[in-house]
Amino acid sequence: MSTAIAADPLAIETRAAASPRRRFFRQLLRKKLAMLAILYLAVFYTCGIFAPLIAPHDPYEQNLVPGATRQGPSAEHWLGTDALGRDLASRVIYAARTTVVFTVVVLISGSLVLGLGLGLLAGYRGGWVDTLIMRVGEVLAGLPTLLLMLAITAAFRTRINDVAFWLQDNTFLGSDARTFVKFSIIVFATVPFAWIGTSRIVRSQALAIREETYVLAAEAMGASSWRIITRHILPGVLPLFVVGVSAGMAGTAGAEVTLSFLGLGIDPPTASFGSLIAAGAGPQTFERYPHLLLAPAIPVTIFFFAWNLLGDALVDLLEPRTQAVR
C-alpha cells in the first residue's frame, strides 16, 4: 500500500495540500468554547438576516391598551413588551439585523477594502508608500476614537433631516430614508478607524513574504505587482487577516451600539441594541421592569464575547508564532 502511494505523486500532493485544512478543522473542533461561539454567531446572524421571517410579531406595532405596556415575559410575548406595548423579542431580533448589516458593511468597506488593500500595498511596495499609509494610520490610532465618532455624528446631525426629507421625496427609500441616512453617517464615522489594526497585521506578514524565494523568482521573471500580490502574497496573509478581523468585530459592533445608546446612532422606532438598552437602563426602570434591559443586553453581550472567543481560538490555530511554540 505504501508503495502504491509512493508511486502516485498526485496522491501525495493532494494529501499534503488537504492535511493542513483537515488539521485546522480538527483542532478547531476540539475547542469547545470556540464551537459554542461559532454556533451562537451563526444563530445571531441568521436571526438578523431573516428577521422578517423569524420575528413573532411586528416590531413596530404599538399597543397602548392599559396593561399591555411593559409586560413581563409570557407565552405570547417571549421577552415581554416595551413602554409602547411593542413585542420586545421581535425588536431584539430586528436589532440583531441592524448589527448584522452594520458589521458586514464595515467589514467589507473598512477591513476588506481598506485594511487588506492598504496593508498589502504598504507591505509589498515599501518605501514612501509604506511610510505614508502607516503614518496616517498612526495619526488616526492616536486620536480618541469614540470622541471623534461622536463629533462626526453630531456635526452631521443638523443636516440629517434635510437630506432624509429629500431622499424620502425623490428616491425609492420612502419612509426608510432617515434610517438610511443615520446608518450611513455611523458607517462613515466608523470606517476611517476600522482598517488600522487589520492593515498593520497584513503589512507585517506581507513584509516577510515578499522576501521569500518564490516571490523574488516571480519578480525576476517579470510578473506584475498585481499578480505577485494576488497570487503569491495574498494567500499567505489571509490567515492573519482572518484573525485580525475576528478580533475586531466585537469593537466594530460596539461602536454602533455605543452611538445608538448615546442617541447619535440609529433612532427609534428602528430597533438597535443601543437604543433598546438606553430605554431600559434607568435605575428605577430596571428595578421595576428588568426585562427591558436584560432582553437586549444579554444577547449583544454574548455576541461580543463570542467574537472575542473565536478570535482567541483563531490566534492559537493560525498565528505562526503560536504554532512554532507548540
N, C-alpha and C positions, 0 to 999 in steps of 0.2 A: 504493500500500500504506500509506504514511504517512497519507494522507487517510482511509482506512478505519479505521485505529487511532484517529486523532484524533476521528472521528465516533462512536466507541464508548467512552463514558466508563467503562462497566463493565469493558472490557478493560484500560483504563489503570489503573483502581483495582485490579484483580486482579493485574496485573503489578507494580504498586508495592507491594502487600502481600506478594507472593511473593518479590520480589527480595532483601529483607534476609535471609530464611531461606536462599535459594539462595546468596547471597554468603557467609553464615556457614559453610555446609557446604563450599563450595568452598575457603574459607580454611582450614577445619579439615582438609580432605583434603590440603592442601599441607604440613601439619605432620606429618612422618613419625614423630617421636617420640611425638606425641600419639596418632596412629593405632595405633602399637605398644602404647601404654599402654591404649587402649580395647580392643584385641584381647586383651591379657593379662587385663584386668579381666573381660572377657566370659567367657574361659575359666575364670578363677578362680571367678567367681560361678556359672557353670554347674556346675562340679565340686562346689561347695558345696551347691547346690540339689538336684542329682541324685546326691549322694554314694552312696546305697544302690545305685544302678544302675551307677555308674561304678567304684566300688572293686572291685579284682580279688579281694579276699579279705575275710573277716570281720575287721574291725579289732580285735575283742576276743578272737579265738580264739588261745589260747596254745599254744605248742609247746615244751615244756621238755626235749625229747629232746636228748642231748648232740650238739653240733654244729649244732643248729637255731637257737640264740640268737646274736644279734649277727652274723649272716651278712652278708657284703657283697652288693652288688647282683648279681642273677643274672636269668636268664630267667624263673624262677618268681616271684622277689621283686625287682621292678624297683629298689627303693631299699634292699633288704636287710631285715633283721629287727631287732627291738629286743631288750632284755635278757630279755624273756619269750617270745621267738620269734614275736611278732606281726608281721604284714606291715606294713612301715613306709610303703609307698606308700599303702595303704588308710588308715592312721592320719593321714597328711598330708592326704588328701582329706577325711576326716571333721573334721580340724582346720580346714580351709577352711570347712566347713559351720558350725562354731562361730563363726568370724569373720564369715561372711556374715550369720548370724542376729543376731549382736550389733550389727553396723554398721547393719543395716536397722532394728532395734528402736530404737536410739539416734537414728538419722536421723529416724524418724517421731515419736518422743516428744520428743526434745531439739531437733533442728534445725527440724523442720517445725512441730510444735505450739507449742513454747515460743519458739524463735528467731524464726521468721517471724511468729507471732502477736503476741508481745510487741514485736517491732521495729516492726510496722505500727501497733500501738496507741500506742506511745511516739512514733513519728514523726508520726502524724496528730493525736492528741489534744493532745500537748504538755503544758505546764503541770506540775502536780504529778504527773500520771500518768507523764509522761516522766521527771521527776526521780526518782521512786520506783523505776521499773524500772531506770534507768541506775545509780542509786546501789547498788542490790542487786547488779547485775552487776559494778560496780567492786569491791565488797567481796569477792565470790566470786573475781574475777580476781586480787585481791591475795593470796589465800590460796595456800599451797603445795599445788597440786592433787594431785600424786601422794601426798604425805604424808597429806593429808586422805582420799584414797581408801583408803589403807592403814588409816587409823584407823577409817573407816566399816566396811570389810570385817572388820577384826579385832574390832571391837566386837560385831558380829552373829555372829561365828564360833561363840561358845559356845552360841547358840540354834539353830544350823543343824540339828543332829542331831535335836532335839526336834520342830522344825517339819517336817523331812523325814520322820521316822517317822510323824507324824500324817497327813501328806499321803499317804504310802505306804499307810497302812491305811484311809484314809477317802475317797480320791479315785481317779480313773482313772489317775493318773500311775504308780502302782506303783513299780517299781524306779528309775524316772527322777525320782523326787521330789527326791532330794538334788541332782542336777544342776540341776533346775529352780530350786530354792531358791538355790543358789550363783549361778546365772546371773542371777536376779532381783536379788540383792544387788549384783552388779557393775554391772548396769544402773542401779539406784538410786544407786549411788555415782558413776556417770559422767554421768548426765543433768543434774544440777544445774550442771555446768560446760560442757556441750555447747552450750548455747544462747547463751552470752555473745557470742562473736565474730560469730555469724550475726545476732543481734539488732542489734548495732552497725551492721553493714553495711546491713541492711534499714532501720533507723531513719534513717540518713544520707540514703538515697535517698528515703525517704518524706517527710522534711522538705523536700526540694527539689521533689518532685512536688506536694505539697499547695498550693504557691504558683502552680501552673500555672493558666492561664486556664480550661481546661475543668473543673478541679476547683472553682474559685471559682464558675463558672457552675452546676455541679451543686448546690453548696451554696445558691446564690441561688434555685434552682428548688425547694428544699425536699427534696432527696434525703436519705435517711437515711445515717447514718455507715457502717452496714454496706454499703450499696450503693456508696457512694463508695470505701470501702476495697477491696471485692472487684472492682468494675468499672473503677475508674479508677487506683487506686494500686497494687494488686497486680500487674497486668501490667507496670508499669514497674519494679518492684523484683525481679521474678523472675530476670532475667539476673544481677544481682549476687548474688542468693540462691544461685543455682546455683554461681557462682564460690566463694562462701564455704563452701558445703557440700563441694565437691570439694577445696578446700584443707584442710579439717579432717578429712576421712575417715581419712587416714593416722594422725592423732593419736588419733582415736576408737578405731580398731582397735588402736593401740599401747597404749592403756590396758588393754584386756583381756589382751593378750599379756604386758604387764609384771606385772599382778596374778597371772596364772597362773604366770609364771616365778618369782615370789616365794612361791608356794604359797598365795596368798589368793584365787585365782580358781577356774577350773574344775578340779576334782580328777580325777585318773586314777580309773578307766580311760577316762573320757570324753576324747576327743582334743582338745587345744588346742595351738596353736603354742608358747605359753609353757611348758607342762609338757613338751612334746617337746624344746624347746631346753634346758630345765633338765636333762633326763635325759642329754643328750649333751654338756653344757658343761664337764664336768670336764677338766682338762688331760691326765690320764692316759687318760681315756676317749676324748678327741679324738685323742690320739696313736695309740691302738690301733684305734679304731673311728670314724674321721672321718665316716662316713656318718650316724651317729646325730645329729650336729649339723648337718651340711650339708643333709641331706634336708629338715628343716623350716625351717632358717634362710634358705636361698636363696629358696624361693617367697614367704615372708612379707616378706622384704626387697624383692624385686621388686614385691610388692604395694604397699608403702609408696611406692617410687619411682614406680610407675605413677600413683598418685593425685596425687602432687606434680607430675609432669609434665603430667598432664591439667589440674590446677588452674592451672598456669602458662600453658598454652595457652588456657584459657578466659578468664583475665585479659586476655591480649592481644586476644582476639576480642570480649569482651563488656563490658569495663570502659570506660565512656565517655571518661575522660580519656586512656586509651591510644589510643582511636580518634581523639580530637582531635589528638593529637601526630602520628599518621600522616597 
